[in-house]
Amino acid sequence: MSILDEWIVLDTNVWIFGLRRFPDLPACVELLEHLDRLRVVVPRQILQEIQANLSDEEVSGLFRLLSRFPERVKINWEKTKPNLIARYQNLGCKLGDAAVAAHLEELGIKLLVSENRDFLEELSDLPFRRLSAAQAMTELRQSRMRSN
């Protein structure tokens, strides 16, 4: 399956680095510039983390960006089942990471793009795969070349 064909989740750090245009992480910026081609779910946990880490002006900019792609970007406001979060915590995840992993599993999302190298690194057999923003951009470019 191509990154263009599946719903994906961009981790909090990808949104923050992309919105703030971190020069050391150009792939985060590029991913946000390609929201018109991707299908992205923003789970409640990630939205809360974004809001906690961005200024009010930056949050407004984020919502303006998201509103440009209503068919491509979906915010999921639902809370995840506490027992699913607890399962990830029991596997050794911090609460925020456990909530993100639980959201992905519950929503059936098969791809998480994150710049957090430690995110769930200790776990195997996850129901989704993890890519860095650069790896996701490589897949995006390859998918676009195959579809041309």
C-alpha positions in Angstrom: 0.0 0.0 0.0 1.2 3.5 -0.8 1.5 6.4 1.6 -0.8 8.2 -0.8 -3.5 5.5 -0.3 -3.6 5.1 3.5 -4.7 7.3 6.4 -1.6 8.3 8.4 -0.9 10.1 11.7 1.8 12.8 12.0 3.2 12.9 15.5 3.1 16.1 17.5 6.8 16.8 16.8 6.2 16.6 13.0 3.5 19.2 13.3 5.6 21.5 15.5 8.8 21.2 13.5 6.9 21.7 10.3 4.8 24.7 11.4 7.9 26.4 12.9 9.8 25.5 9.8 12.8 24.0 11.6 15.7 24.3 9.2 17.3 21.1 10.5 14.1 19.1 9.7 13.0 20.1 6.2 11.1 16.9 5.7 8.6 18.0 8.4 8.0 21.2 6.5 7.7 19.3 3.2 5.1 16.9 4.7 2.9 19.8 5.7 3.3 21.3 2.2 1.9 18.0 0.8 -1.2 17.8 2.9 -3.2 18.1 -0.3 -1.9 14.6 -1.3 -1.9 12.8 2.0 -4.7 11.5 4.1 -4.0 12.5 7.7 -5.8 11.8 10.9 -5.1 14.0 13.9 -6.0 12.1 17.1 -7.2 13.9 20.2 -3.9 13.2 22.1 -1.8 14.8 19.4 -4.1 17.8 19.1 -3.8 18.3 22.8 0.0 18.0 22.7 0.1 20.5 19.8 -2.1 23.0 21.6 0.1 22.7 24.8 3.3 23.4 22.9 2.3 26.1 20.4 1.4 29.7 20.9 -2.2 30.8 20.3 -1.2 32.4 17.0 0.5 29.1 15.9 -2.6 27.1 16.9 -4.7 29.4 14.8 -2.3 28.9 11.9 -2.6 25.2 12.3 -6.4 25.3 12.2 -6.3 27.5 9.1 -4.0 25.0 7.5 -6.2 22.0 8.4 -9.3 23.7 7.2 -7.8 24.0 3.7 -8.0 20.2 3.3 -11.3 19.0 4.9 -11.3 15.8 2.8 -7.7 15.1 3.5 -7.2 15.9 7.1 -9.6 14.6 9.8 -9.5 15.5 13.5 -10.6 12.6 15.7 -11.9 14.1 18.9 -12.9 10.8 20.5 -11.2 9.6 23.6 -9.4 6.3 23.4 -10.4 3.4 25.6 -8.5 3.6 28.9 -7.8 -0.1 28.9 -6.0 0.1 25.5 -3.9 3.0 26.8 -3.2 1.0 29.9 -2.1 -2.0 27.8 0.6 0.2 26.1 1.6 1.7 29.5 2.0 -1.9 30.8 4.4 -2.5 27.9 6.6 0.3 29.1 5.2 3.4 27.2 4.9 6.9 28.8 1.3 8.0 29.1 1.4 10.4 26.0 3.0 7.7 23.8 0.6 5.1 25.1 -2.3 7.3 24.2 -1.0 8.0 20.7 -0.3 4.3 20.1 -3.8 3.4 21.4 -5.4 6.0 19.1 -3.6 4.5 16.1 -4.6 0.9 17.0 -8.2 1.9 17.7 -8.5 3.9 14.5 -6.9 1.2 12.4 -4.1 3.6 11.3 -1.1 1.7 9.9 1.5 4.5 9.7 2.9 6.9 12.2 5.3 9.6 11.1 7.4 10.8 14.0 10.7 12.4 14.7 10.8 10.8 18.1 13.4 8.0 17.6 12.5 6.6 21.0 8.7 6.4 20.4 7.8 2.8 21.0 11.2 1.7 19.9 11.3 -0.9 22.6 8.1 -2.6 21.3 7.9 -5.0 18.5 4.8 -6.4 16.7 3.0 -3.0 16.7 -0.2 -2.8 14.6 1.4 0.1 12.7 4.7 1.1 11.3 6.8 4.1 12.2 8.7 6.3 9.8 10.7 9.5 10.2 9.5 12.5 8.2 12.4 12.0 5.8 11.4 8.3 5.3 7.8 9.4 4.7 8.9 11.9 2.1 10.9 9.3 0.3 7.8 7.0 0.2 5.7 9.9 -1.0 8.1 10.7 -3.8 8.3 7.0 -4.8 4.6 6.7 -4.8 4.2 9.8 -6.9 6.7 8.5 -9.4 4.9 5.1 -9.7 1.6 6.9 -10.2 2.9 9.1 -13.1 
